[in-house]
Amino acid sequence: MCQSHSACCPQAQIIQEKICGNFNGVLADPVWTAPAGSYISGTFQIFNSASSAGPVTGAITPTGALSALPGNTDSVSVNNPTAFAITSVVGDSGTYCITLYKRVLA
């Protein structure tokens, strides 16, 4: 086994992934899921359209929450995320973006 950072033990690389989408009305399922340990951290953002009926909330597993009133954006960063669900009602619409970070051995 290699004890130093040499040709046989390359340093880990951090990979960034970005996922964005739209939502409209009631969402029944999470908008994103991943197996435990897949990502070291993530930033989750919700924009709630000014024409929405009320606040839109998001829940990130294992711990994290956000809430955006109509016409506003909210974001939160969490470690080791595994799921992101948005709670909205009929008449709500907006966008979400997820930026994920993964450690990969090159």
A tleap script that builds the chain and sets N, CA, C and O, in Angstrom:
source leaprc.protein.ff14SB
mol = sequence {
  NMET CYS GLN SER HIE SER ALA CYS CYS PRO
  GLN ALA GLN ILE ILE GLN GLU LYS ILE CYS
  GLY ASN PHE ASN GLY VAL LEU ALA ASP PRO
  VAL TRP THR ALA PRO ALA GLY SER TYR ILE
  SER GLY THR PHE GLN ILE PHE ASN SER ALA
  SER SER ALA GLY PRO VAL THR GLY ALA ILE
  THR PRO THR GLY ALA LEU SER ALA LEU PRO
  GLY ASN THR ASP SER VAL SER VAL ASN ASN
  PRO THR ALA PHE ALA ILE THR SER VAL VAL
  GLY ASP SER GLY THR TYR CYS ILE THR LEU
  TYR LYS ARG VAL LEU CALA
}
set mol.1.N position { 0.842 -1.188 0.000 }
set mol.1.CA position { 0.000 0.000 0.000 }
set mol.1.C position { 0.877 1.238 0.000 }
set mol.1.O position { 1.899 1.277 0.686 }
set mol.2.N position { 0.504 2.208 -0.733 }
set mol.2.CA position { 1.276 3.434 -0.894 }
set mol.2.C position { 1.048 4.359 0.297 }
set mol.2.O position { -0.089 4.542 0.732 }
set mol.3.N position { 2.126 4.946 0.829 }
set mol.3.CA position { 2.025 5.816 2.005 }
set mol.3.C position { 2.174 7.300 1.669 }
set mol.3.O position { 1.916 8.146 2.524 }
set mol.4.N position { 2.575 7.625 0.474 }
set mol.4.CA position { 2.759 9.025 0.106 }
set mol.4.C position { 1.960 9.319 -1.163 }
set mol.4.O position { 1.470 8.415 -1.840 }
set mol.5.N position { 1.847 10.601 -1.460 }
set mol.5.CA position { 1.141 10.990 -2.684 }
set mol.5.C position { 2.114 10.925 -3.850 }
set mol.5.O position { 2.796 11.901 -4.164 }
set mol.6.N position { 2.167 9.799 -4.464 }
set mol.6.CA position { 3.041 9.600 -5.615 }
set mol.6.C position { 2.204 9.092 -6.778 }
set mol.6.O position { 0.976 9.176 -6.746 }
set mol.7.N position { 2.846 8.578 -7.780 }
set mol.7.CA position { 2.130 8.086 -8.959 }
set mol.7.C position { 1.165 6.964 -8.622 }
set mol.7.O position { 0.164 6.781 -9.314 }
set mol.8.N position { 1.454 6.201 -7.553 }
set mol.8.CA position { 0.549 5.102 -7.221 }
set mol.8.C position { -0.622 5.547 -6.346 }
set mol.8.O position { -1.567 4.781 -6.154 }
set mol.9.N position { -0.580 6.758 -5.818 }
set mol.9.CA position { -1.669 7.266 -4.967 }
set mol.9.C position { -2.067 8.669 -5.410 }
set mol.9.O position { -1.682 9.646 -4.769 }
set mol.10.N position { -2.816 8.785 -6.476 }
set mol.10.CA position { -3.216 10.124 -6.929 }
set mol.10.C position { -4.155 10.788 -5.925 }
set mol.10.O position { -4.911 10.116 -5.223 }
set mol.11.N position { -4.095 12.103 -5.870 }
set mol.11.CA position { -4.982 12.851 -4.987 }
set mol.11.C position { -6.406 12.812 -5.526 }
set mol.11.O position { -6.632 12.729 -6.733 }
set mol.12.N position { -7.348 12.873 -4.610 }
set mol.12.CA position { -8.761 12.896 -5.005 }
set mol.12.C position { -9.082 14.215 -5.707 }
set mol.12.O position { -8.515 15.258 -5.381 }
set mol.13.N position { -9.989 14.155 -6.664 }
set mol.13.CA position { -10.468 15.331 -7.378 }
set mol.13.C position { -11.889 15.633 -6.909 }
set mol.13.O position { -12.652 14.720 -6.593 }
set mol.14.N position { -12.240 16.913 -6.866 }
set mol.14.CA position { -13.596 17.318 -6.520 }
set mol.14.C position { -14.323 17.642 -7.828 }
set mol.14.O position { -13.887 18.501 -8.595 }
set mol.15.N position { -15.422 16.952 -8.069 }
set mol.15.CA position { -16.237 17.134 -9.266 }
set mol.15.C position { -17.507 17.890 -8.881 }
set mol.15.O position { -18.142 17.580 -7.873 }
set mol.16.N position { -17.869 18.881 -9.690 }
set mol.16.CA position { -19.101 19.648 -9.466 }
set mol.16.C position { -20.132 19.257 -10.511 }
set mol.16.O position { -19.830 19.178 -11.702 }
set mol.17.N position { -21.360 19.012 -10.046 }
set mol.17.CA position { -22.480 18.729 -10.931 }
set mol.17.C position { -23.579 19.749 -10.653 }
set mol.17.O position { -23.805 20.121 -9.502 }
set mol.18.N position { -24.263 20.201 -11.698 }
set mol.18.CA position { -25.352 21.161 -11.524 }
set mol.18.C position { -26.600 20.629 -12.210 }
set mol.18.O position { -26.566 20.211 -13.367 }
set mol.19.N position { -27.703 20.654 -11.470 }
set mol.19.CA position { -28.998 20.185 -11.959 }
set mol.19.C position { -30.003 21.311 -11.726 }
set mol.19.O position { -30.138 21.792 -10.601 }
set mol.20.N position { -30.708 21.734 -12.771 }
set mol.20.CA position { -31.723 22.773 -12.626 }
set mol.20.C position { -33.009 22.315 -13.310 }
set mol.20.O position { -32.974 21.523 -14.252 }
set mol.21.N position { -34.124 22.812 -12.832 }
set mol.21.CA position { -35.399 22.449 -13.428 }
set mol.21.C position { -36.492 23.415 -13.019 }
set mol.21.O position { -36.270 24.352 -12.252 }
set mol.22.N position { -37.673 23.165 -13.548 }
set mol.22.CA position { -38.860 23.971 -13.248 }
set mol.22.C position { -39.848 23.131 -12.453 }
set mol.22.O position { -39.859 21.904 -12.557 }
set mol.23.N position { -40.671 23.794 -11.664 }
set mol.23.CA position { -41.784 23.112 -11.018 }
set mol.23.C position { -43.047 23.931 -11.232 }
set mol.23.O position { -43.002 25.150 -11.395 }
set mol.24.N position { -44.187 23.224 -11.228 }
set mol.24.CA position { -45.470 23.877 -11.455 }
set mol.24.C position { -46.534 23.057 -10.750 }
set mol.24.O position { -46.819 21.931 -11.156 }
set mol.25.N position { -47.126 23.608 -9.698 }
set mol.25.CA position { -48.171 22.905 -8.974 }
set mol.25.C position { -47.623 21.926 -7.956 }
set mol.25.O position { -46.495 22.060 -7.484 }
set mol.26.N position { -48.438 20.944 -7.629 }
set mol.26.CA position { -48.117 19.977 -6.583 }
set mol.26.C position { -47.092 18.962 -7.098 }
set mol.26.O position { -47.234 18.428 -8.198 }
set mol.27.N position { -46.069 18.707 -6.297 }
set mol.27.CA position { -45.057 17.702 -6.622 }
set mol.27.C position { -45.236 16.513 -5.690 }
set mol.27.O position { -45.285 16.687 -4.473 }
set mol.28.N position { -45.334 15.316 -6.237 }
set mol.28.CA position { -45.571 14.124 -5.433 }
set mol.28.C position { -44.275 13.441 -5.001 }
set mol.28.O position { -44.250 12.784 -3.960 }
set mol.29.N position { -43.213 13.579 -5.766 }
set mol.29.CA position { -41.961 12.876 -5.495 }
set mol.29.C position { -40.819 13.869 -5.320 }
set mol.29.O position { -40.917 15.012 -5.765 }
set mol.30.N position { -39.728 13.435 -4.668 }
set mol.30.CA position { -38.542 14.303 -4.608 }
set mol.30.C position { -38.055 14.643 -6.014 }
set mol.30.O position { -38.213 13.841 -6.935 }
set mol.31.N position { -37.468 15.815 -6.184 }
set mol.31.CA position { -36.939 16.204 -7.487 }
set mol.31.C position { -35.543 15.632 -7.717 }
set mol.31.O position { -35.053 15.630 -8.846 }
set mol.32.N position { -34.885 15.135 -6.628 }
set mol.32.CA position { -33.550 14.563 -6.755 }
set mol.32.C position { -33.301 13.598 -5.594 }
set mol.32.O position { -33.680 13.870 -4.455 }
set mol.33.N position { -32.661 12.473 -5.898 }
set mol.33.CA position { -32.222 11.527 -4.871 }
set mol.33.C position { -30.882 10.928 -5.287 }
set mol.33.O position { -30.541 10.900 -6.469 }
set mol.34.N position { -30.124 10.449 -4.292 }
set mol.34.CA position { -28.841 9.789 -4.537 }
set mol.34.C position { -28.566 8.829 -3.382 }
set mol.34.O position { -29.049 9.049 -2.271 }
set mol.35.N position { -27.798 7.769 -3.628 }
set mol.35.CA position { -27.427 6.862 -2.545 }
set mol.35.C position { -26.559 7.585 -1.505 }
set mol.35.O position { -25.815 8.505 -1.844 }
set mol.36.N position { -26.657 7.170 -0.263 }
set mol.36.CA position { -25.853 7.748 0.812 }
set mol.36.C position { -24.374 7.642 0.461 }
set mol.36.O position { -23.919 6.614 -0.040 }
set mol.37.N position { -23.631 8.706 0.726 }
set mol.37.CA position { -22.202 8.737 0.468 }
set mol.37.C position { -21.810 9.139 -0.941 }
set mol.37.O position { -20.620 9.205 -1.248 }
set mol.38.N position { -22.773 9.409 -1.803 }
set mol.38.CA position { -22.459 9.775 -3.192 }
set mol.38.C position { -21.848 11.169 -3.316 }
set mol.38.O position { -20.968 11.384 -4.150 }
set mol.39.N position { -22.302 12.112 -2.502 }
set mol.39.CA position { -21.851 13.503 -2.600 }
set mol.39.C position { -21.392 13.996 -1.245 }
set mol.39.O position { -21.988 13.665 -0.220 }
set mol.40.N position { -20.313 14.800 -1.240 }
set mol.40.CA position { -19.786 15.317 0.024 }
set mol.40.C position { -20.530 16.571 0.473 }
set mol.40.O position { -20.589 16.855 1.669 }
set mol.41.N position { -21.102 17.329 -0.472 }
set mol.41.CA position { -21.894 18.500 -0.109 }
set mol.41.C position { -22.748 18.936 -1.305 }
set mol.41.O position { -22.565 18.475 -2.431 }
set mol.42.N position { -23.679 19.835 -1.016 }
set mol.42.CA position { -24.544 20.355 -2.071 }
set mol.42.C position { -25.162 21.677 -1.663 }
set mol.42.O position { -25.376 21.937 -0.479 }
set mol.43.N position { -25.448 22.509 -2.653 }
set mol.43.CA position { -26.174 23.762 -2.435 }
set mol.43.C position { -27.493 23.653 -3.181 }
set mol.43.O position { -27.516 23.327 -4.368 }
set mol.44.N position { -28.582 23.924 -2.491 }
set mol.44.CA position { -29.942 23.766 -3.020 }
set mol.44.C position { -30.612 25.132 -3.025 }
set mol.44.O position { -30.557 25.864 -2.036 }
set mol.45.N position { -31.253 25.474 -4.156 }
set mol.45.CA position { -31.864 26.783 -4.317 }
set mol.45.C position { -33.263 26.642 -4.917 }
set mol.45.O position { -33.489 25.839 -5.823 }
set mol.46.N position { -34.198 27.441 -4.391 }
set mol.46.CA position { -35.557 27.515 -4.930 }
set mol.46.C position { -35.863 28.972 -5.256 }
set mol.46.O position { -35.624 29.866 -4.444 }
set mol.47.N position { -36.396 29.198 -6.457 }
set mol.47.CA position { -36.975 30.492 -6.803 }
set mol.47.C position { -38.474 30.284 -6.928 }
set mol.47.O position { -38.924 29.408 -7.666 }
set mol.48.N position { -39.253 31.091 -6.203 }
set mol.48.CA position { -40.706 31.025 -6.228 }
set mol.48.C position { -41.225 32.191 -7.058 }
set mol.48.O position { -40.956 33.348 -6.732 }
set mol.49.N position { -41.955 31.907 -8.112 }
set mol.49.CA position { -42.479 32.936 -9.008 }
set mol.49.C position { -43.354 33.933 -8.249 }
set mol.49.O position { -44.045 33.578 -7.293 }
set mol.50.N position { -43.308 35.181 -8.696 }
set mol.50.CA position { -44.140 36.219 -8.070 }
set mol.50.C position { -45.620 35.934 -8.230 }
set mol.50.O position { -46.430 36.452 -7.461 }
set mol.51.N position { -45.995 35.117 -9.216 }
set mol.51.CA position { -47.407 34.800 -9.439 }
set mol.51.C position { -47.879 33.592 -8.618 }
set mol.51.O position { -49.040 33.198 -8.722 }
set mol.52.N position { -47.000 33.005 -7.809 }
set mol.52.CA position { -47.390 31.852 -6.989 }
set mol.52.C position { -48.389 32.240 -5.913 }
set mol.52.O position { -48.456 33.396 -5.494 }
set mol.53.N position { -49.168 31.251 -5.471 }
set mol.53.CA position { -50.210 31.477 -4.474 }
set mol.53.C position { -49.655 31.712 -3.073 }
set mol.53.O position { -50.281 32.409 -2.274 }
set mol.54.N position { -48.504 31.150 -2.764 }
set mol.54.CA position { -47.944 31.277 -1.419 }
set mol.54.C position { -46.514 30.784 -1.379 }
set mol.54.O position { -45.897 30.575 -2.423 }
set mol.55.N position { -45.972 30.595 -0.162 }
set mol.55.CA position { -44.586 30.150 -0.043 }
set mol.55.C position { -44.388 28.729 -0.579 }
set mol.55.O position { -45.297 27.899 -0.552 }
set mol.56.N position { -43.180 28.484 -1.060 }
set mol.56.CA position { -42.759 27.163 -1.502 }
set mol.56.C position { -41.622 26.737 -0.585 }
set mol.56.O position { -40.726 27.533 -0.301 }
set mol.57.N position { -41.646 25.495 -0.119 }
set mol.57.CA position { -40.607 25.019 0.782 }
set mol.57.C position { -39.843 23.859 0.152 }
set mol.57.O position { -40.326 23.193 -0.763 }
set mol.58.N position { -38.659 23.642 0.660 }
set mol.58.CA position { -37.840 22.527 0.218 }
set mol.58.C position { -37.240 21.829 1.426 }
set mol.58.O position { -36.929 22.469 2.430 }
set mol.59.N position { -37.079 20.529 1.329 }
set mol.59.CA position { -36.467 19.747 2.398 }
set mol.59.C position { -35.333 18.920 1.807 }
set mol.59.O position { -35.509 18.230 0.803 }
set mol.60.N position { -34.170 18.999 2.444 }
set mol.60.CA position { -33.007 18.249 2.007 }
set mol.60.C position { -32.704 17.202 3.067 }
set mol.60.O position { -32.622 17.518 4.254 }
set mol.61.N position { -32.538 15.958 2.638 }
set mol.61.CA position { -32.177 14.882 3.540 }
set mol.61.C position { -30.664 14.759 3.508 }
set mol.61.O position { -30.102 14.739 2.413 }
set mol.62.N position { -29.958 14.675 4.647 }
set mol.62.CA position { -30.481 14.388 5.973 }
set mol.62.C position { -30.961 15.611 6.747 }
set mol.62.O position { -31.930 15.494 7.497 }
set mol.63.N position { -30.332 16.782 6.604 }
set mol.63.CA position { -30.807 17.959 7.330 }
set mol.63.C position { -30.661 19.196 6.463 }
set mol.63.O position { -29.580 19.477 5.944 }
set mol.64.N position { -31.710 19.907 6.314 }
set mol.64.CA position { -31.690 21.157 5.573 }
set mol.64.C position { -33.091 21.510 5.135 }
set mol.64.O position { -33.877 20.639 4.764 }
set mol.65.N position { -33.398 22.791 5.181 }
set mol.65.CA position { -34.723 23.251 4.775 }
set mol.65.C position { -34.598 24.660 4.213 }
set mol.65.O position { -33.714 25.426 4.599 }
set mol.66.N position { -35.495 24.981 3.300 }
set mol.66.CA position { -35.564 26.331 2.774 }
set mol.66.C position { -36.998 26.679 2.454 }
set mol.66.O position { -37.846 25.804 2.283 }
set mol.67.N position { -37.259 27.988 2.375 }
set mol.67.CA position { -38.611 28.469 2.111 }
set mol.67.C position { -38.508 29.795 1.362 }
set mol.67.O position { -37.740 30.678 1.746 }
set mol.68.N position { -39.295 29.923 0.284 }
set mol.68.CA position { -39.273 31.145 -0.513 }
set mol.68.C position { -40.692 31.673 -0.691 }
set mol.68.O position { -41.570 30.955 -1.168 }
set mol.69.N position { -40.914 32.919 -0.309 }
set mol.69.CA position { -42.185 33.591 -0.548 }
set mol.69.C position { -42.291 33.921 -2.032 }
set mol.69.O position { -41.274 33.929 -2.726 }
set mol.70.N position { -43.490 34.193 -2.537 }
set mol.70.CA position { -43.627 34.559 -3.947 }
set mol.70.C position { -42.690 35.713 -4.325 }
set mol.70.O position { -42.611 36.725 -3.629 }
set mol.71.N position { -41.983 35.532 -5.447 }
set mol.71.CA position { -41.053 36.537 -5.933 }
set mol.71.C position { -39.678 36.492 -5.296 }
set mol.71.O position { -38.857 37.375 -5.545 }
set mol.72.N position { -39.406 35.478 -4.475 }
set mol.72.CA position { -38.137 35.402 -3.760 }
set mol.72.C position { -37.411 34.088 -4.012 }
set mol.72.O position { -37.977 33.125 -4.528 }
set mol.73.N position { -36.132 34.085 -3.628 }
set mol.73.CA position { -35.264 32.920 -3.736 }
set mol.73.C position { -34.695 32.603 -2.367 }
set mol.73.O position { -34.431 33.508 -1.575 }
set mol.74.N position { -34.504 31.323 -2.086 }
set mol.74.CA position { -33.827 30.890 -0.864 }
set mol.74.C position { -32.859 29.776 -1.248 }
set mol.74.O position { -33.106 29.021 -2.188 }
set mol.75.N position { -31.759 29.684 -0.513 }
set mol.75.CA position { -30.805 28.606 -0.768 }
set mol.75.C position { -30.165 28.166 0.538 }
set mol.75.O position { -30.131 28.908 1.520 }
set mol.76.N position { -29.655 26.934 0.523 }
set mol.76.CA position { -28.992 26.375 1.695 }
set mol.76.C position { -27.963 25.353 1.213 }
set mol.76.O position { -28.167 24.685 0.199 }
set mol.77.N position { -26.868 25.239 1.943 }
set mol.77.CA position { -25.850 24.232 1.659 }
set mol.77.C position { -25.850 23.200 2.775 }
set mol.77.O position { -25.998 23.544 3.947 }
set mol.78.N position { -25.683 21.926 2.405 }
set mol.78.CA position { -25.668 20.841 3.379 }
set mol.78.C position { -24.552 19.848 3.035 }
set mol.78.O position { -24.107 19.766 1.890 }
set mol.79.N position { -24.116 19.107 4.034 }
set mol.79.CA position { -23.139 18.046 3.836 }
set mol.79.C position { -23.841 16.713 3.615 }
set mol.79.O position { -24.881 16.444 4.218 }
set mol.80.N position { -23.275 15.890 2.758 }
set mol.80.CA position { -23.750 14.528 2.490 }
set mol.80.C position { -25.237 14.447 2.123 }
set mol.80.O position { -25.962 13.653 2.721 }
set mol.81.N position { -25.710 15.240 1.163 }
set mol.81.CA position { -27.142 15.203 0.809 }
set mol.81.C position { -27.520 13.907 0.097 }
set mol.81.O position { -26.717 13.325 -0.633 }
set mol.82.N position { -28.764 13.464 0.324 }
set mol.82.CA position { -29.264 12.260 -0.348 }
set mol.82.C position { -30.611 12.470 -1.039 }
set mol.82.O position { -31.002 11.647 -1.866 }
set mol.83.N position { -31.336 13.556 -0.720 }
set mol.83.CA position { -32.630 13.790 -1.366 }
set mol.83.C position { -33.029 15.257 -1.231 }
set mol.83.O position { -32.643 15.943 -0.285 }
set mol.84.N position { -33.817 15.715 -2.209 }
set mol.84.CA position { -34.351 17.078 -2.207 }
set mol.84.C position { -35.795 17.020 -2.674 }
set mol.84.O position { -36.082 16.574 -3.785 }
set mol.85.N position { -36.700 17.475 -1.818 }
set mol.85.CA position { -38.126 17.489 -2.140 }
set mol.85.C position { -38.644 18.922 -2.017 }
set mol.85.O position { -38.250 19.662 -1.114 }
set mol.86.N position { -39.524 19.298 -2.929 }
set mol.86.CA position { -40.152 20.620 -2.924 }
set mol.86.C position { -41.632 20.446 -2.615 }
set mol.86.O position { -42.308 19.599 -3.198 }
set mol.87.N position { -42.124 21.264 -1.684 }
set mol.87.CA position { -43.542 21.247 -1.341 }
set mol.87.C position { -44.181 22.517 -1.890 }
set mol.87.O position { -43.811 23.630 -1.515 }
set mol.88.N position { -45.144 22.329 -2.782 }
set mol.88.CA position { -45.853 23.460 -3.377 }
set mol.88.C position { -47.316 23.068 -3.551 }
set mol.88.O position { -47.678 21.898 -3.428 }
set mol.89.N position { -48.137 24.046 -3.835 }
set mol.89.CA position { -49.569 23.792 -4.028 }
set mol.89.C position { -49.968 24.197 -5.446 }
set mol.89.O position { -49.180 24.793 -6.181 }
set mol.90.N position { -51.196 23.865 -5.815 }
set mol.90.CA position { -51.716 24.261 -7.124 }
set mol.90.C position { -51.595 25.778 -7.254 }
set mol.90.O position { -51.998 26.514 -6.353 }
set mol.91.N position { -51.049 26.237 -8.355 }
set mol.91.CA position { -50.869 27.668 -8.579 }
set mol.91.C position { -49.455 28.147 -8.307 }
set mol.91.O position { -49.096 29.257 -8.700 }
set mol.92.N position { -48.642 27.330 -7.640 }
set mol.92.CA position { -47.246 27.686 -7.395 }
set mol.92.C position { -46.391 27.258 -8.578 }
set mol.92.O position { -46.653 26.232 -9.206 }
set mol.93.N position { -45.371 28.048 -8.877 }
set mol.93.CA position { -44.422 27.681 -9.928 }
set mol.93.C position { -43.095 28.367 -9.646 }
set mol.93.O position { -43.021 29.336 -8.890 }
set mol.94.N position { -42.059 27.844 -10.267 }
set mol.94.CA position { -40.738 28.435 -10.089 }
set mol.94.C position { -39.657 27.521 -10.622 }
set mol.94.O position { -39.918 26.638 -11.439 }
set mol.95.N position { -38.446 27.742 -10.153 }
set mol.95.CA position { -37.304 26.948 -10.584 }
set mol.95.C position { -36.508 26.485 -9.374 }
set mol.95.O position { -36.621 27.039 -8.280 }
set mol.96.N position { -35.704 25.455 -9.598 }
set mol.96.CA position { -34.769 24.994 -8.572 }
set mol.96.C position { -33.435 24.700 -9.229 }
set mol.96.O position { -33.372 24.333 -10.403 }
set mol.97.N position { -32.371 24.865 -8.462 }
set mol.97.CA position { -31.033 24.495 -8.916 }
set mol.97.C position { -30.321 23.784 -7.780 }
set mol.97.O position { -30.423 24.176 -6.617 }
set mol.98.N position { -29.609 22.746 -8.132 }
set mol.98.CA position { -28.841 21.947 -7.185 }
set mol.98.C position { -27.402 21.904 -7.691 }
set mol.98.O position { -27.151 21.516 -8.833 }
set mol.99.N position { -26.468 22.299 -6.847 }
set mol.99.CA position { -25.049 22.188 -7.172 }
set mol.99.C position { -24.456 21.164 -6.213 }
set mol.99.O position { -24.478 21.353 -4.997 }
set mol.100.N position { -23.927 20.078 -6.769 }
set mol.100.CA position { -23.425 18.959 -5.969 }
set mol.100.C position { -21.916 18.823 -6.123 }
set mol.100.O position { -21.356 19.129 -7.175 }
set mol.101.N position { -21.266 18.358 -5.055 }
set mol.101.CA position { -19.817 18.153 -5.057 }
set mol.101.C position { -19.525 16.717 -4.663 }
set mol.101.O position { -20.019 16.215 -3.654 }
set mol.102.N position { -18.699 16.063 -5.493 }
set mol.102.CA position { -18.350 14.657 -5.298 }
set mol.102.C position { -16.841 14.519 -5.290 }
set mol.102.O position { -16.152 15.129 -6.107 }
set mol.103.N position { -16.325 13.720 -4.368 }
set mol.103.CA position { -14.893 13.426 -4.321 }
set mol.103.C position { -14.653 12.158 -5.135 }
set mol.103.O position { -15.278 11.126 -4.889 }
set mol.104.N position { -13.734 12.243 -6.113 }
set mol.104.CA position { -13.454 11.121 -7.001 }
set mol.104.C position { -11.943 10.892 -7.025 }
set mol.104.O position { -11.163 11.836 -7.147 }
set mol.105.N position { -11.544 9.630 -6.907 }
set mol.105.CA position { -10.135 9.298 -7.062 }
set mol.105.C position { -9.838 9.196 -8.551 }
set mol.105.O position { -10.445 8.404 -9.271 }
set mol.106.N position { -8.894 10.012 -8.994 }
set mol.106.CA position { -8.565 10.049 -10.428 }
set mol.106.C position { -7.614 8.945 -10.812 }
set mol.106.O position { -7.236 8.833 -11.978 }
savepdb mol mol.pdb
quit
